[in-house]
Amino acid sequence: MPRKRRLLHVLKSSDLGGIQKYTLALCQGLDRSRYDIEVATSGGGPLIAELERIDVPVHVVEIPRYRISPLADWRAMRRLAQLFRERRYDIVHPQGSKPGAIGRVAARKAGVPITVFTVHLVPFHPGVNALKRWIYRRIDTRLARHTDAIITCAKHHRETLLRLGVAREEQITVIQNGHPTPEAPPTPEQLRAAHERLGVETDRPIVAFIARLMPQKDPETYLRAVKICVDRGAPGRFILIGTGELLPRCERLARDLGLGPEQLLFLGERRDVPQILPAVGVFVLPSLWEGLPLTLLEALEACAPIVCTDIPGNDEVVEHGSNGLLVPPRDPEALASAITWLLENRDEASRFAEAGYQRLITDFTMDRMIRQTQEVYDRLWRERMGDT
């Protein structure tokens, strides 16, 4: 019987964001009779308790977050290389840009046989200035030479890597994000419970922005669209769920637009978004750039009709006029018109919701994502080690 493969995932944060949920799903779903799975990540977040609950060993290695920090990055790389040598991993799989850079350098120095890297969001996206895009592209191109496989969570990432010459075609496998398959659409009892849990008293459909308040998500366009909807008398109750660096700016803009609590509710951060999503009548995501957003998959599960921007990633989940509406980015008028149309055409909104649910359980299952990822590991193992 072939020996079990020693696999390590490397993450920069132990919060429970999209990358962490992706990694947790792999840890839960991969064949544990064939893989010994461990995780290296920075400490202090709820992911660690979740991993310990499913008996996945965690190694706390502080990995700097966003900006390039030569000394801190070098320390993290050195610590990872030491860990790789001590634990003798067969496969190291960094997740995201910073762990992808530090982890791949450490894997090469430690002589790890197989290195896999997942692109959740390319670092040279429109939110990065031209100089940094050039630097990040050069770094990723060099690192790709020492990477056995690159997994992209969205089709457009593969296209970007090939167009920019960052990686070779045979290196890249597209494995779109997956979501746990629900047993059934939300029941009337679940809808009532979601409304009670949300705590918003209204007989109108709820229009919700649910995301981090950061430039990528463009909450200000949502606020301006809400103002247009309110002025037109659109029959919706508007809420904003989330916190982040743009919160003070959003609160100021809401005051300047005359949007008080009767027009727009700021509900802060919620840890129970999947439970309250069935209460949402229109789900709004006005992002400027994305990978393949898990929030859209959550909205599909909740049968929440979607309005989102027509950008790469979003358009892999939402087909305009079939299971939602796509609008141009940074266009409050177009966003408001789409929201209003869904509020005034509830039969069509319900049709979108049903089509979106079917799309989720057909194309975006977690089982498919896990199976395809294990197939990448197995293929590389056969090529490198010569056994099954």
Phi and psi in degrees as a GROMACS rama.xvg file:
@    title "Ramachandran Plot"
@    xaxis  label "Phi"
@    yaxis  label "Psi"
@TYPE xy
-61.7277  146.241  PRO-2
-70.6876  157.785  ARG-3
-70.878  144.125  LYS-4
-87.5573  137.568  ARG-5
-92.6277  115.499  ARG-6
-119.983  132.823  LEU-7
-124.765  127.445  LEU-8
-94.1831  140.41  HIS-9
-121.451  124.1  VAL-10
-129.75  156.654  LEU-11
-88.3399  -21.6246  LYS-12
-137.317  147.26  SER-13
-106.1  21.292  SER-14
-67.4328  -178.599  ASP-15
-115.514  60.2889  LEU-16
-89.5139  -165.613  GLY-17
-61.9176  -44.9908  GLY-18
-64.809  -39.574  ILE-19
-66.9783  -39.8145  GLN-20
-64.7944  -38.4138  LYS-21
-60.7054  -47.8959  TYR-22
-66.5181  -41.2368  THR-23
-60.8027  -40.4291  LEU-24
-62.7449  -41.7869  ALA-25
-64.1392  -42.2898  LEU-26
-62.2358  -36.0669  CYS-27
-77.2205  -33.423  GLN-28
-99.4223  -23.0989  GLY-29
-65.1743  153.876  LEU-30
-68.4299  104.524  ASP-31
-74.6468  -11.3094  ARG-32
-77.5616  -15.1634  SER-33
-114.309  -18.4008  ARG-34
-129.594  127.122  TYR-35
-90.1357  114.743  ASP-36
-109.149  134.309  ILE-37
-135.989  164.828  GLU-38
-133.699  137.666  VAL-39
-114.72  128.287  ALA-40
-159.24  164.473  THR-41
-66.4169  155.156  SER-42
-88.0514  176.416  GLY-43
94.8304  -4.6575  GLY-44
-110.731  167.547  GLY-45
-69.7189  -16.3567  PRO-46
-58.9086  -35.3712  LEU-47
-61.2235  -44.5079  ILE-48
-65.3873  -37.001  ALA-49
-64.2108  -40.1018  GLU-50
-69.6615  -40.8144  LEU-51
-64.0687  -32.907  GLU-52
-62.4403  -30.4592  ARG-53
-105.398  19.4968  ILE-54
61.7739  42.0138  ASP-55
-105.567  116.445  VAL-56
-61.8231  141.168  PRO-57
-120.301  133.292  VAL-58
-112.258  118.882  HIS-59
-83.1964  113.831  VAL-60
-130.237  116.417  VAL-61
-72.8427  113.299  GLU-62
-109.126  120.442  ILE-63
-56.241  147.542  PRO-64
-81.1076  -93.3115  ARG-65
-93.2657  -71.7432  TYR-66
-69.4412  157.461  ARG-67
-68.7297  126.288  ILE-68
-132.673  90.9302  SER-69
-50.448  -48.1561  PRO-70
-67.7437  -48.3416  LEU-71
-65.7211  -38.7222  ALA-72
-64.1192  -40.8712  ASP-73
-64.6006  -40.6473  TRP-74
-63.5379  -42.6678  ARG-75
-65.2454  -42.1732  ALA-76
-62.1627  -43.3808  MET-77
-63.4626  -41.7319  ARG-78
-65.773  -41.0158  ARG-79
-64.8552  -43.8781  LEU-80
-59.5431  -40.3097  ALA-81
-62.7377  -43.7161  GLN-82
-62.7488  -42.9063  LEU-83
-61.2113  -42.0134  PHE-84
-66.7777  -44.5288  ARG-85
-64.7419  -40.8135  GLU-86
-91.8375  -10.6289  ARG-87
53.2414  56.6816  ARG-88
-71.6562  145.279  TYR-89
-85.3584  -36.3137  ASP-90
-133.169  128.834  ILE-91
-114.712  131.092  VAL-92
-129.771  88.2821  HIS-93
-72.7768  148.586  PRO-94
-120.264  119.633  GLN-95
92.7462  167.869  GLY-96
-66.6733  -53.3746  SER-97
-66.3239  -49.6985  LYS-98
-61.0104  -31.8598  PRO-99
-63.214  -35.9295  GLY-100
-76.5572  -55.281  ALA-101
-64.8777  -43.1782  ILE-102
-66.8609  -37.8446  GLY-103
-71.8726  -36.619  ARG-104
-63.7787  -44.2379  VAL-105
-63.7612  -39.0703  ALA-106
-63.8276  -39.3075  ALA-107
-66.8483  -43.8556  ARG-108
-63.8205  -34.2641  LYS-109
-86.4986  -5.6213  ALA-110
72.87  33.5039  GLY-111
-66.076  131.146  VAL-112
-62.9628  -40.0027  PRO-113
-131.505  129.415  ILE-114
-123.012  125.607  THR-115
-119.732  141.315  VAL-116
-131.297  132.267  PHE-117
-104.917  127.976  THR-118
-91.991  111.872  VAL-119
-93.6909  -31.0068  HIS-120
-157.677  122.634  LEU-121
-63.4198  138.845  VAL-122
-73.6543  -11.4412  PRO-123
-105.077  54.1121  PHE-124
-89.9141  173.788  HIS-125
-61.9882  -18.7621  PRO-126
-80.2524  -0.817911  GLY-127
-108.419  139.414  VAL-128
-68.9424  164.916  ASN-129
-60.2786  -40.9067  ALA-130
-63.972  -46.5437  LEU-131
-65.4799  -37.6568  LYS-132
-59.5344  -41.9037  ARG-133
-64.7555  -43.4628  TRP-134
-63.3604  -49.4883  ILE-135
-62.9366  -37.5885  TYR-136
-63.8969  -43.4954  ARG-137
-62.5975  -42.4241  ARG-138
-62.2475  -48.2031  ILE-139
-65.6332  -34.7084  ASP-140
-64.0973  -43.1657  THR-141
-66.8532  -42.2456  ARG-142
-66.5113  -31.698  LEU-143
-62.2841  -26.201  ALA-144
-64.2132  -22.6516  ARG-145
-115.056  28.4448  HIS-146
-121.09  127.772  THR-147
-76.5219  -34.7494  ASP-148
-150.938  142.59  ALA-149
-119.326  121.657  ILE-150
-99.5801  130.869  ILE-151
-112.797  136.583  THR-152
-81.2162  -4.03051  CYS-153
-145.138  149.425  ALA-154
-63.234  -36.9232  LYS-155
-67.9197  -23.8296  HIS-156
-67.7809  -40.7614  HIS-157
-58.7946  -45.9521  ARG-158
-60.7871  -40.1763  GLU-159
-65.6477  -46.0476  THR-160
-61.7246  -39.4282  LEU-161
-72.2519  -41.9481  LEU-162
-63.0206  -36.7599  ARG-163
-89.2712  -1.17732  LEU-164
71.458  24.6474  GLY-165
-75.1594  -37.8869  VAL-166
-141.967  164.415  ALA-167
-85.9802  152.096  ARG-168
-58.167  -40.1005  GLU-169
-71.8972  -14.0106  GLU-170
-78.505  -24.881  GLN-171
-99.6549  131.235  ILE-172
-124.436  125.901  THR-173
-85.7141  120.438  VAL-174
-129.794  96.9624  ILE-175
-63.8416  149.052  GLN-176
-53.0383  146.801  ASN-177
-116.579  168.337  GLY-178
-140.429  142.595  HIS-179
-55.241  135.259  PRO-180
-75.5195  119.287  THR-181
-72.4309  156.364  PRO-182
-71.7444  -33.8585  GLU-183
-166.442  163.527  ALA-184
-60.9451  162.221  PRO-185
-56.529  135.339  PRO-186
-84.5381  165.24  THR-187
-56.0882  -36.1374  PRO-188
-65.0001  -40.8405  GLU-189
-67.0889  -35.0876  GLN-190
-63.8014  -43.8642  LEU-191
-64.0164  -42.7014  ARG-192
-63.8903  -37.8621  ALA-193
-64.4683  -42.4191  ALA-194
-63.4802  -42.5357  HIS-195
-64.4615  -41.3181  GLU-196
-67.7302  -38.9818  ARG-197
-64.7789  -37.8924  LEU-198
77.8547  24.6591  GLY-199
-106.477  114.319  VAL-200
-79.5832  112.433  GLU-201
-165.907  150.38  THR-202
-106.16  8.97473  ASP-203
-101.316  155.798  ARG-204
-60.1373  139.461  PRO-205
-88.1916  128.235  ILE-206
-105.552  123.168  VAL-207
-128.254  133.026  ALA-208
-102.072  122.001  PHE-209
-131.41  101.971  ILE-210
-172.787  167.305  ALA-211
-63.6465  139.699  ARG-212
-86.1148  86.3579  LEU-213
-141.918  161.447  MET-214
-53.6255  -37.9729  PRO-215
-55.5639  -38.4027  GLN-216
-86.6329  -12.3249  LYS-217
50.2123  58.3286  ASP-218
-66.1569  -22.6689  PRO-219
-66.3216  -35.2197  GLU-220
-64.3216  -37.3379  THR-221
-60.5094  -45.671  TYR-222
-61.0265  -42.9927  LEU-223
-66.421  -35.1049  ARG-224
-67.4275  -39.442  ALA-225
-59.2273  -43.9253  VAL-226
-57.3907  -44.3411  LYS-227
-63.5672  -43.5528  ILE-228
-61.9959  -45.2746  CYS-229
-61.5578  -45.0332  VAL-230
-62.7785  -29.3098  ASP-231
-85.0276  -6.12742  ARG-232
76.0762  27.9177  GLY-233
-60.9213  135.426  ALA-234
-81.5618  61.2668  PRO-235
-132.399  159.307  GLY-236
-109.822  116.526  ARG-237
-97.7772  132.004  PHE-238
-134.037  158.48  ILE-239
-133.144  121.545  LEU-240
-116.871  124.57  ILE-241
144.965  164.095  GLY-242
-141.355  172.488  THR-243
150.829  -172.434  GLY-244
-62.839  -25.4863  GLU-245
-91.8763  5.15567  LEU-246
-58.4428  -50.7207  LEU-247
-59.0725  -39.2331  PRO-248
-65.6697  -39.8536  ARG-249
-67.0869  -40.1885  CYS-250
-64.0605  -39.0806  GLU-251
-64.5883  -44.9382  ARG-252
-62.9837  -40.6202  LEU-253
-60.286  -42.6796  ALA-254
-63.5386  -43.7179  ARG-255
-62.8272  -32.8339  ASP-256
-83.8129  -5.4333  LEU-257
76.7706  27.4712  GLY-258
-97.1745  96.0479  LEU-259
-89.0869  -173.906  GLY-260
-58.8341  -26.9337  PRO-261
-70.0115  -26.0656  GLU-262
-98.816  -35.5659  GLN-263
-149.584  126.586  LEU-264
-102.854  125.446  LEU-265
-89.9678  114.708  PHE-266
-105.55  2.99914  LEU-267
70.6253  -161.758  GLY-268
-82.5118  137.66  GLU-269
-124.621  134.909  ARG-270
-93.2948  -1.04801  ARG-271
-116.286  34.542  ASP-272
-56.6073  -46.0896  VAL-273
-58.0015  -31.7554  PRO-274
-76.5076  -28.7055  GLN-275
-96.0437  -14.2156  ILE-276
-57.8874  -35.1123  LEU-277
-60.3343  -17.7342  PRO-278
-79.3566  -9.57987  ALA-279
-85.0331  128.635  VAL-280
-89.3828  -27.786  GLY-281
-144.426  122.997  VAL-282
-100.11  127.693  PHE-283
-118.54  127.82  VAL-284
-133.521  96.7633  LEU-285
-94.2485  35.9385  PRO-286
-57.7989  154.855  SER-287
-94.5606  -28.828  LEU-288
-153.306  152.914  TRP-289
-151.241  166.731  GLU-290
-90.226  -102.365  GLY-291
-132.84  99.7669  LEU-292
-68.4988  126.187  PRO-293
-65.6259  -27.1121  LEU-294
-62.6465  -33.2594  THR-295
-67.2313  -37.8044  LEU-296
-66.2099  -38.1008  LEU-297
-64.347  -38.2951  GLU-298
-66.4179  -37.9722  ALA-299
-61.6368  -43.3184  LEU-300
-61.1704  -39.0671  GLU-301
-79.4581  -0.984969  ALA-302
58.4656  39.2259  CYS-303
-94.0438  119.643  ALA-304
-58.7795  140.089  PRO-305
-113.623  137.123  ILE-306
-120.93  123.48  VAL-307
-145.229  169.283  CYS-308
-75.6562  149.088  THR-309
-85.5364  77.7477  ASP-310
-130.095  159.904  ILE-311
-55.8691  138.035  PRO-312
101.296  -61.3157  GLY-313
-58.9075  -41.2783  ASN-314
-74.569  -4.88852  ASP-315
-84.8455  -16.714  GLU-316
-104.245  -43.7837  VAL-317
-105.646  123.68  VAL-318
-101.999  117.553  GLU-319
-56.5171  127.004  HIS-320
81.5383  -2.67395  GLY-321
-110.354  -56.1843  SER-322
-128.379  20.9335  ASN-323
163.465  -173.965  GLY-324
-124.637  137.388  LEU-325
-109.442  137.431  LEU-326
-131.219  158.068  VAL-327
-64.6601  147.215  PRO-328
-67.9991  156.18  PRO-329
55.3436  36.9947  ARG-330
-129.999  85.3089  ASP-331
-59.1088  -36.011  PRO-332
-63.7217  -46.5411  GLU-333
-65.9705  -39.1363  ALA-334
-64.3843  -45.3636  LEU-335
-62.0836  -41.0862  ALA-336
-62.8747  -41.0079  SER-337
-67.4734  -43.6273  ALA-338
-59.948  -47.551  ILE-339
-60.8104  -41.5049  THR-340
-60.4765  -43.1452  TRP-341
-68.0068  -35.0405  LEU-342
-68.5097  -32.8727  LEU-343
-92.1106  -9.98568  GLU-344
-126.977  71.9301  ASN-345
-68.9292  -29.9012  ARG-346
-64.4605  -42.8002  ASP-347
-66.6063  -38.5104  GLU-348
-60.6723  -41.4118  ALA-349
-64.886  -38.3948  SER-350
-63.0797  -42.7163  ARG-351
-59.4101  -43.5533  PHE-352
-62.1644  -44.1567  ALA-353
-64.2321  -42.2255  GLU-354
-65.3596  -38.2048  ALA-355
-64.9037  -40.4111  GLY-356
-62.1709  -44.2894  TYR-357
-63.1442  -37.5813  GLN-358
-62.6805  -40.934  ARG-359
-60.2391  -51.4914  LEU-360
-76.5968  -10.5112  ILE-361
-95.4932  -46.0954  THR-362
-108.695  -19.187  ASP-363
-126.224  43.4229  PHE-364
-79.9266  149.328  THR-365
-68.5527  -36.9533  MET-366
-58.8844  -42.3694  ASP-367
-63.0095  -44.2337  ARG-368
-61.3661  -44.5872  MET-369
-67.1914  -44.618  ILE-370
-60.3335  -46.1277  ARG-371
-65.9522  -34.9598  GLN-372
-66.9096  -43.9267  THR-373
-64.2684  -33.2656  GLN-374
-62.3483  -36.0873  GLU-375
-64.5898  -47.709  VAL-376
-57.9958  -47.4179  TYR-377
-63.2049  -41.3177  ASP-378
-63.0208  -46.1941  ARG-379
-63.6848  -38.0486  LEU-380
-62.5925  -45.1111  TRP-381
-61.8485  -43.9572  ARG-382
-65.6037  -38.2611  GLU-383
-88.5257  -41.2087  ARG-384
-102.682  -18.5955  MET-385
80.6925  9.45334  GLY-386
-133.538  175.443  ASP-387
